Amino acid sequence: MHKTRFIVILFILFFIAGCAEKRVVTDPPRPDLKQRAAQAWKAQDHSTAQKLYSRLLEEFELEMEHELLAWKRLAISAGQSRDFKASMQALENWGELDPGAEKEWAWHYYYSIALKETETEQHYVDYLQGLYPDESRPFELRIKAAINLAEYHLDSQRYPAAMDVLKDIHQLAYTDEKKAWIETSSNKLFQKMDLEELERAADFMDRDRKLYFPDNLFWWSYLTAHLQDDHDQWPSLRPRMLEIASHGELVYPSPLQKVLAIWEEKLGRPAPVMALLLPLSDDYSSVGWKVMRGAGLAHWDLLSSGLEVRVKTINTNNPGWIEELKKMQNVSLVGGPLSGRDWDRIVEADLHLEMVFLTFLPSMQEEGKKGWRFFPSARDQVRSLLKMGIQEMGIQNFAVMYPEEEFGRSYAETFREQAREMDAEVKDMQSYPTDDHASWNRIVSSFLDITDANDPFLNPDPGFEAVFIPDTLSRAQGLIPQFFYFNVDHLVFMGPMLWHQGYSPGTLEQQFFSLALSCGAWNSHNPSPPALTLSDGLQDTLHGEADLWVALGYDFVRFASRLGDMPSPENSDEVNRILSANQFNSWSMAPIQWDETGKASQDLFVFRMDRHELRPVDPETLKWTIEARQQRRAMWIERLREQEREDRRIQ
C-alpha cells in the first residue's frame, strides 16, 4: 500500500516537472550556455547572441542583475539582427527591470529604431523630436537624440529640417563644452556627405547664414569637398574657408583652422591684387577718404586672419592717374571710379579691356560688358521703396512729383516702369520747377484736384496713397508741407537715397515727415556680424561712425579678396558667370547680386524719416498712423456736416 502510494507521488512529480516551462534552480545555469552567450556578444555575433540570450531567459530564472544584463543584450542583439519585434519586447522588459534605462541613450536608440520599423518613420521622427528638447533627460542623451534625428533628415534629403534640429540643440546647450561636442558631431555628419549630395543640399540652404551654426559647418564641408575635387579652385575657395574658420559662430573652430593650415602648407597662400580709384584731394575727397578708411579696415582684418591681400590706391584727382593705373602690374580687379567722367577716361584709354572694373557708379553704359557696378542704381532705390509700399503696407496706388530736370525725369520714369512690373499703378505724375518755390502751392493744389481750399467738401480723396518725390531732401522739406496746407496728412512720401544722404538729426519737422520713407545701402541698426565688426573697428581706431561710403570700401576689399584672379574682361561672359555664381554673403551694407548678364541689383534698406535718427520701417506702425489720420479726417468732416445741418435747421 505504502509502496503504491510512493510510486504515484513520484509519477506526479515527474509529470509536473515535464510540464514546467522553466526549471527553477538555485544554482546558476550551465556555465557553457552563459559563456557562449557572452562570447557571441563580445564577438558582435548578434544573431547568435540573440538566440543564446533568448534561451537563457526562457530556460532559467536568473538573479536580478544577470536577468537585466540578459534583457539588455537581447534587446541590442535583436535590434542589430533586425528582429525589431523581439528587440521591442526585450526593451520593455529591460525598462521594467531598470527604471534608469530611460536615462541611457542605448535604450532610446534601439527603441526609436524598433518604433520606426514596427510602426512608421513618422513615429520615429516624432519620438526623437520630443526627446531632445526634454529638459528632464540628461543633456548627453539629448545631444545624441538630436544628432541622430538630424542625420536621418539629411539621409532623407530633408536638409532644412536637419539644420533646424542642429540649430535647436546648439542653442539649448548651456556650456561651451556641450556646444563643442555638438559642433564636432555636426561636422562629422556633413563630412560624410559626398560632393554630389552637398551640391544638392546647397540649393536648400540659406546662404545668408553661412557664418552661423550649423550652416557654417555645412558650407565648410561644401567648400572642402570642392577643393578636394579641384585644387585649382584654391585661390577663390581659401578666402571663404578662412572667413568661416575665423569668423564663424563656433565655440570650437580649432579643427577647421587645422584643416585650413594643412591646405595652406600644401597649396600656399595666394595674394590677391586689387586697386582702388578714389578722389583723395580737392572735389569729393571727403567721400574718397571714407571709402579708403573702410578699405583699410577690411585690409587689416584680412591680414589679421592670415589672408595676404595687396591693395593699391590711386588718387583720381591727380593729373597723371591714368598713366599710374596703366603701369600697375598683375592687377585684374579694380574698385571705382566714383565719377562718370573718370570712367569715360578709362574707356578712352581702353583700360577696361585689360582689367575688370567694379565701378562705384549708379549707372553705366554696357553694364556687364565693358564694366560692372558695385553701387545702388535708380532701379534699386525705386524697387526697394515699391517693395515696402506694396508688399509690406498694401499700397497699390502711387503718384510722382518730380523736379523739372534730367535727374527727376529719369527717376520718375523708372518709378513708373518698376510699378508696372510689380502690378501697381501710378495714378498721376506732376513736375514742378526747382527754382520757383512760390508756384509749389498752386501745383500741389492742382495735383490734389483741390476745388476750393476753404471748403473741405469740395476736396476729394486724391486717389493715391503714396507720393514719390525724386529730389533733394532740402527741396522735399519745402514741398511736402504744401500737402498739409490742404489738410492731406495721410499720404506716404517716398524719397531716393538723396534723402538718406542729406539727412541730419534734428533738422526735420516731424509732423510733415512722420510718414516719409527713404532708402539706403547702409543701416546703422543692421545686426549682421560684418556690420557690427565694421562699426566696432571704427570705434576702436577712433575713426568715427560707419556710413555708406565706409561700408562700400570695407565690403569691396573683402568681396574682391574672395574672387581671386579674374579672367580678362574681354571674356565678359566668364566674368558674368563668376559674379553671378559668387557666394559672398558677408555684407556690411545691403547685399549686391549679379544676374547672368552681369547686371547688379541691390536690395536696399528702407527707413522712416524720424526727427532724431533714420529708423528701419515698422510697416504696422505706419499703417496704424495712416488709419488714425484717415479716421480723424473723417470725424472732422462729419462734425462739419453736422454743424452745417444744425445751422440750416436753426435758419
Order of alpha helices (4+ residues) and beta strands (2+ residues): alpha-alpha-alpha-alpha-alpha-alpha-alpha-alpha-alpha-alpha-alpha-alpha-alpha-alpha-beta-alpha-beta-alpha-beta-alpha-beta-beta-alpha-beta-alpha-beta-alpha-beta-alpha-beta-alpha-alpha-beta-alpha-alpha-alpha-beta-beta-beta-beta-alpha
